[in-house]
Amino acid sequence: MYFKSWAGLLPSFEPYESLQTTLSHVTGTAIHPVVPWLLSFLNGSTFLSLAFGHLYRWLPGKIGAIKGMAYGVLGWAIMGTVFFPMIGLGLFAFQAGLGILPAFFSLAMLLTYSVVLGMVYDALNS
């Protein structure tokens, strides 16, 4: 997401703002902008990584990068069908008004993370 901002990619696609708005509606109070960022950091660095470690043996592929790719596609499908609609962006963020670009961006973002995660997990468990 930092690269997205730095490179000026999809400047009107701001899922953290949508999450912040949703959290404000759910809690009935203003949510500081750092909260959605911290939630996604905690989720990605802790929960998703732990889930990857537990699912590793069942993921398709023989090497960590392929297993990471499968995990990334699975995460992208869940994000596009559950998370984006939950924060008001619709399936695969099509309601953001940017066509298929947010879906491709989120796929690239998740694949980058999950392939690296798979390679590191594989290297540490060799």
C-alpha positions as CSV (number, residue, x, y, z in Angstrom):
1,M,0.0,0.0,0.0
2,Y,3.0,2.3,0.6
3,F,4.2,1.6,-2.9
4,K,0.7,2.3,-4.3
5,S,0.7,5.8,-2.6
6,W,4.3,6.5,-3.6
7,A,3.8,5.5,-7.3
8,G,0.4,7.2,-7.5
9,L,-1.4,4.0,-8.5
10,L,-5.2,4.0,-8.1
11,P,-5.2,7.2,-6.0
12,S,-9.0,7.0,-5.4
13,F,-8.8,3.3,-4.2
14,E,-8.4,3.7,-0.5
15,P,-9.6,0.5,1.3
16,Y,-8.1,1.7,4.6
17,E,-10.5,4.7,4.5
18,S,-13.4,2.4,3.7
19,L,-12.4,0.1,6.6
20,Q,-12.1,3.2,8.9
21,T,-15.6,4.3,7.9
22,T,-17.0,0.9,8.5
23,L,-15.4,0.6,11.9
24,S,-16.7,4.0,12.8
25,H,-20.3,3.0,11.9
26,V,-20.0,-0.3,13.8
27,T,-18.5,1.3,17.0
28,G,-20.5,4.5,16.8
29,T,-17.4,6.6,17.4
30,A,-14.6,8.1,15.3
31,I,-11.8,5.7,14.6
32,H,-8.2,7.1,14.3
33,P,-6.7,6.5,10.8
34,V,-3.9,4.4,12.2
35,V,-6.3,1.8,13.5
36,P,-7.1,0.2,10.1
37,W,-3.4,0.2,9.2
38,L,-2.6,-1.5,12.5
39,L,-5.4,-4.1,12.1
40,S,-4.2,-5.0,8.6
41,F,-0.5,-5.2,9.8
42,L,-1.5,-7.4,12.8
43,N,-3.7,-9.5,10.6
44,G,-1.0,-10.0,7.9
45,S,2.0,-10.4,10.1
46,T,0.4,-12.6,12.7
47,F,-2.9,-14.3,11.9
48,L,-2.3,-14.9,8.2
49,S,1.2,-16.1,8.7
50,L,0.2,-18.5,11.4
51,A,-2.6,-19.8,9.2
52,F,-0.1,-20.3,6.4
53,G,2.1,-22.4,8.6
54,H,-0.8,-24.6,9.6
55,L,-2.1,-25.0,6.0
56,Y,1.4,-25.4,4.4
57,R,1.3,-29.2,4.0
58,W,-2.2,-29.1,2.4
59,L,-1.4,-26.3,-0.1
60,P,-0.8,-27.5,-3.7
61,G,2.8,-27.5,-4.9
62,K,6.1,-28.9,-3.9
63,I,8.0,-25.6,-3.2
64,G,7.3,-22.7,-0.9
65,A,6.8,-20.2,-3.7
66,I,4.1,-22.3,-5.4
67,K,2.4,-23.0,-2.0
68,G,2.5,-19.2,-1.3
69,M,1.0,-18.5,-4.7
70,A,-1.9,-20.8,-4.0
71,Y,-2.4,-19.2,-0.6
72,G,-2.3,-15.8,-2.1
73,V,-5.0,-16.7,-4.7
74,L,-7.1,-18.1,-1.9
75,G,-6.6,-15.0,0.2
76,W,-7.5,-12.8,-2.8
77,A,-10.7,-14.7,-3.4
78,I,-11.7,-14.3,0.3
79,M,-10.8,-10.6,0.3
80,G,-12.7,-10.0,-2.9
81,T,-15.8,-11.9,-1.9
82,V,-16.0,-11.2,1.9
83,F,-13.8,-8.3,3.0
84,F,-14.4,-5.8,0.2
85,P,-18.2,-6.2,0.2
86,M,-18.1,-6.0,4.0
87,I,-16.5,-2.5,3.9
88,G,-18.8,-1.3,1.2
89,L,-16.6,-1.7,-1.9
90,G,-18.6,-4.6,-3.5
91,L,-17.3,-7.8,-4.9
92,F,-13.6,-7.5,-5.7
93,A,-14.0,-3.7,-5.1
94,F,-16.0,-3.1,-8.3
95,Q,-18.1,-0.5,-6.6
96,A,-15.0,1.7,-6.1
97,G,-15.7,2.8,-9.7
98,L,-12.3,1.8,-11.1
99,G,-13.3,-1.3,-12.9
100,I,-11.1,-4.4,-12.5
101,L,-8.0,-2.5,-11.5
102,P,-8.5,-2.7,-7.7
103,A,-9.0,-6.5,-8.0
104,F,-5.8,-6.9,-10.0
105,F,-3.9,-4.6,-7.6
106,S,-5.1,-6.6,-4.6
107,L,-4.1,-9.8,-6.3
108,A,-0.6,-8.5,-7.1
109,M,-0.3,-7.3,-3.5
110,L,-1.4,-10.6,-2.0
111,L,0.7,-12.7,-4.3
112,T,3.8,-10.6,-3.5
113,Y,3.3,-11.1,0.2
114,S,2.3,-14.8,0.0
115,V,5.0,-15.9,-2.4
116,V,7.7,-14.3,-0.2
117,L,6.0,-15.9,2.8
118,G,6.1,-19.3,1.1
119,M,9.8,-18.9,0.1
120,V,10.8,-17.8,3.6
121,Y,8.8,-20.6,5.3
122,D,10.3,-23.2,2.9
123,A,13.9,-21.9,3.6
124,L,13.4,-21.9,7.4
125,N,11.9,-25.5,7.3
126,S,14.4,-27.1,4.9
